[in-house]
Amino acid sequence: MARARVFGRNGLRTVLAWQVGRLVAKLALAAALAITFGRMIEFGTVAMPAVAVALVALALSAAAGLVGDLRLASAESAVAQGTRDDLRAKLEAMEARAVHERPAGALIAGLQRHPESLAALVVGHGAARRMLGIGTLLAAASVSVVSWQAALVLLVASPVMVIFFVLVGGSIQARAAAQEKALGQLAAQFEDRVRTLPTILASHGIDRETDKLQARMSAYAASTMGVLRVAFLNSGLIDFFSSLSIAVLAVFLGLGHLNLVTLPGFHDLQLWQSLFILMIAPEFFAPFRRYAEQYHAKAEGEAAAAAVDEFLDAADQAPAAASFLPRLARLTAETGMCLPLKGLVAVVGPSGAGKSTLLRRLAGLEEPHGRLPEGAGTGVDWISTDIAILPGSLAEVLSWNMPGVCSTRLLLAAGRIGLLDEQSLPGGLEARIAAGGGNLSGGQRLRVAIARALLSGRTILADEPNAKLDAVNAGRVRLALFDCARERLVVVATHDRELIGCADTVIDLGHDRVSTSEAAQ
């Protein structure tokens, strides 16, 4: 929230300046029109200077309103972009494991939605909140020039508005928090179902999963309508009480002109003065209406701010990732497995048996019993299509988090798994890679991960490392994994029969058994 306010500080000041200028022009317009029509009705003459002032004030008001709206949009865009840049920097600085611990769907939805909600809170709602004080005081001061009693009537109506803002605030805030939670759950569930779509198709679970997603979407729609319902109710109440206050003023002013009442400040006014009061009164209540319209933006922005603050705090205070060996020791103790410190271990089983889940737990991407104690570092290379890829050259992508890797090693690793032979990646190690690997196929992403593993020398956990590859590249990957297994532990979840046949240890999740090759024994 503090960072968003910094991004929007200058823009908010500019927006306020234009909105105040527009209000001053509208007050001048109201005075000029009141004088013009008052003289026409009372004396049958046209005050040309007043007409000229009205035309100029109308033009200035329209221009200030247009420029103010443009400045508002520009300021909100600057806040949203600055917030996104901050979040992107945090994501780039975080370890891949820490990023993967967060549901990808909820994270992506948050990156799209939260900055816009924060911008609307800081700039749009911020301007409305300040104009609530500035606008009402300017309007009341203008009315007090003609009749301080009428200005007092307007000020007395203000606490009623404030009371409704307070009463509605708690309800709309709770509904906005529920809406934010429902969106995160929907996005996370959708991302998870897309990731596991092959398993869902294989188990004929499309109808069941469709019903679940429909239930999530219905919950999100209901929470959104709940926020809008309360916001519309609040706006309706503000309109009712402002209209009632203006009507009371009109009645007393009319009775004063008919000499039916002798209330000070109401019965001794000229017609143009009464018209001026009635034309200014809506401007007194306009900031309340605008604030009521922005009230749902306040609730959504505060919910977004809480979500962003939670993310940034977690990123700053995240403990070091638990090391691989303690994770392996704990998980093998729970499951009865005994994995070697080096060699090739194949995890097999039918789709849905839990191969990917087992590897993700070993990698620390999913924890079966909450967070593990702090450790010395991951010591693991995760190979899958969902690896982290930052924009840059192929060399920069391959050497990510491995500073100082020489170009010769990069060429050998990239050439070994066929990345230098790709027509879609011209330029060799200088080939440009888009953010997130947008210009890479699933097979290319896998080979990027394997090249990184060749360079790092760490333990390898590979989820279907050659499932998306043609026969030639699958053979290259297979040989690379075999060679790595001579010096370190390589655990693969796979259906590849050749890979399984050469494994030192096979963990069959479909039959709950572990087998070891004679060579390994």
KALINZI-V894132 format. One record per residue. N is the residue number from 0. OMEGA is omega as a letter, one per 30 degrees, with the letter a starting at -180 (* if undefined). NEAR is the number of other ideal C-beta (glycine too) atoms within 12 Angstrom. Layout:
n: (N:N)
omega: (OMEGA:OMEGA)
near: (NEAR:NEAR)
This chain:
n: (0:1:2:3:4:5:6:7:8:9:10:11:12:13:14:15:16:17:18:19:20:21:22:23:24:25:26:27:28:29:30:31:32:33:34:35:36:37:38:39:40:41:42:43:44:45:46:47:48:49:50:51:52:53:54:55:56:57:58:59:60:61:62:63:64:65:66:67:68:69:70:71:72:73:74:75:76:77:78:79:80:81:82:83:84:85:86:87:88:89:90:91:92:93:94:95:96:97:98:99:100:101:102:103:104:105:106:107:108:109:110:111:112:113:114:115:116:117:118:119:120:121:122:123:124:125:126:127:128:129:130:131:132:133:134:135:136:137:138:139:140:141:142:143:144:145:146:147:148:149:150:151:152:153:154:155:156:157:158:159:160:161:162:163:164:165:166:167:168:169:170:171:172:173:174:175:176:177:178:179:180:181:182:183:184:185:186:187:188:189:190:191:192:193:194:195:196:197:198:199:200:201:202:203:204:205:206:207:208:209:210:211:212:213:214:215:216:217:218:219:220:221:222:223:224:225:226:227:228:229:230:231:232:233:234:235:236:237:238:239:240:241:242:243:244:245:246:247:248:249:250:251:252:253:254:255:256:257:258:259:260:261:262:263:264:265:266:267:268:269:270:271:272:273:274:275:276:277:278:279:280:281:282:283:284:285:286:287:288:289:290:291:292:293:294:295:296:297:298:299:300:301:302:303:304:305:306:307:308:309:310:311:312:313:314:315:316:317:318:319:320:321:322:323:324:325:326:327:328:329:330:331:332:333:334:335:336:337:338:339:340:341:342:343:344:345:346:347:348:349:350:351:352:353:354:355:356:357:358:359:360:361:362:363:364:365:366:367:368:369:370:371:372:373:374:375:376:377:378:379:380:381:382:383:384:385:386:387:388:389:390:391:392:393:394:395:396:397:398:399:400:401:402:403:404:405:406:407:408:409:410:411:412:413:414:415:416:417:418:419:420:421:422:423:424:425:426:427:428:429:430:431:432:433:434:435:436:437:438:439:440:441:442:443:444:445:446:447:448:449:450:451:452:453:454:455:456:457:458:459:460:461:462:463:464:465:466:467:468:469:470:471:472:473:474:475:476:477:478:479:480:481:482:483:484:485:486:487:488:489:490:491:492:493:494:495:496:497:498:499:500:501:502:503:504:505:506:507:508:509:510:511:512:513:514:515:516:517:518:519:520)
omega: (a:l:l:l:l:l:a:a:a:l:l:l:l:l:l:a:l:l:l:l:l:l:l:l:l:l:l:l:l:l:a:l:l:l:a:a:l:l:l:a:a:a:l:l:l:l:a:l:l:l:l:l:l:l:l:a:l:l:l:l:l:a:l:l:l:a:l:l:l:l:l:l:l:a:l:l:l:l:a:a:l:l:l:l:l:a:l:l:l:a:a:a:a:l:a:a:a:l:a:l:a:l:a:a:l:l:a:l:l:l:l:a:a:l:l:l:l:l:l:l:a:a:a:l:l:l:l:a:l:l:l:l:a:a:a:l:l:l:l:l:l:l:a:l:l:a:l:l:l:l:l:l:l:a:l:l:a:a:l:l:a:l:l:l:a:a:a:a:a:a:a:l:l:l:l:l:l:l:a:l:a:l:l:l:l:a:a:a:l:l:a:a:l:a:a:a:l:l:l:l:a:a:l:a:a:a:a:a:l:l:l:l:l:l:l:a:l:l:l:l:l:l:l:l:l:l:a:a:l:l:l:l:l:l:l:l:l:l:a:a:l:l:l:l:l:l:l:l:a:a:a:l:l:l:l:l:l:a:l:l:a:l:l:l:a:a:a:a:l:a:a:l:l:l:l:l:a:l:l:a:l:l:l:a:a:l:l:l:a:l:l:l:a:a:l:l:l:a:l:l:l:l:l:l:l:l:l:l:l:l:a:l:l:l:a:a:a:l:l:a:l:a:a:a:l:l:a:l:a:a:l:l:a:a:a:l:l:a:l:l:l:a:a:l:l:l:a:l:a:l:a:a:l:a:a:l:l:a:a:l:l:a:a:l:l:a:a:a:l:a:l:l:l:l:a:a:a:a:a:l:a:a:l:l:a:l:l:l:l:a:l:l:l:l:a:l:a:a:a:a:l:a:l:l:a:a:l:l:l:l:a:a:a:l:a:a:l:a:l:a:a:l:a:l:a:l:l:a:l:l:a:l:a:l:a:a:a:l:l:l:l:l:l:l:l:a:l:l:a:l:l:a:l:a:a:a:a:l:a:l:a:l:a:a:l:a:a:a:l:a:a:a:l:l:l:a:a:l:l:l:l:a:l:a:l:a:a:a:l:l:a:l:a:l:a:a:l:l:l:a:a:a:l:a:l:l:a:a:l:a:l:l:l:l:a:a:l:a:l:l:*)
near: (28:17:25:41:25:18:31:39:21:20:34:35:19:25:38:33:24:30:39:28:29:38:38:25:31:33:37:32:34:40:33:32:29:37:35:31:29:31:24:20:19:20:15:10:16:17:24:15:16:28:21:18:25:29:20:18:30:22:19:26:31:19:18:29:25:18:22:33:21:18:30:36:23:24:36:36:24:29:42:35:23:29:44:28:19:30:34:23:16:27:29:23:19:28:29:30:37:28:33:31:30:32:26:27:25:30:31:25:30:36:33:19:32:40:37:29:41:45:42:39:40:45:46:41:38:35:43:36:29:27:37:34:20:28:37:37:24:32:40:33:22:33:40:24:22:36:32:19:25:39:29:22:30:41:25:19:31:30:16:22:36:23:17:30:34:16:18:32:24:17:24:37:29:20:31:38:26:26:36:35:25:30:37:36:27:33:31:26:30:28:25:26:28:21:23:23:19:21:25:22:17:15:17:12:20:18:13:15:23:17:15:21:27:18:18:29:21:17:23:29:18:19:31:26:19:26:36:24:20:34:33:20:23:36:29:19:26:35:24:22:29:34:20:20:32:29:20:24:40:24:21:30:37:23:19:28:28:14:13:14:17:14:24:15:27:32:23:18:32:23:24:29:33:36:33:37:46:36:35:39:40:29:39:43:35:34:37:42:30:33:38:37:27:36:44:38:35:37:38:38:44:31:37:42:36:26:35:37:26:22:33:27:13:21:26:15:14:24:21:20:31:34:26:35:24:23:39:34:20:23:33:25:13:15:23:12:28:18:37:26:20:22:31:42:44:42:43:33:27:17:24:20:22:27:36:37:26:34:42:31:36:49:42:41:34:26:22:19:12:9:20:29:17:15:23:15:22:33:31:41:42:45:44:39:32:29:38:32:34:28:20:22:24:39:32:24:40:45:28:30:27:23:10:10:26:16:21:13:23:31:24:21:37:39:24:29:41:30:43:27:20:25:12:17:29:16:17:20:30:20:27:22:33:20:17:25:30:14:21:29:21:22:30:38:35:40:47:48:45:45:43:42:41:38:35:30:22:28:38:44:45:46:39:34:48:39:28:24:30:18:14:16:28:29:20:31:43:34:25:41:45:27:25:37:33:18:20:29:34:45:50:49:42:40:26:29:15:21:35:28:18:27:37:32:34:33:37:25:26:17:13:15:17:26:22:21:20:8:15:21:10)
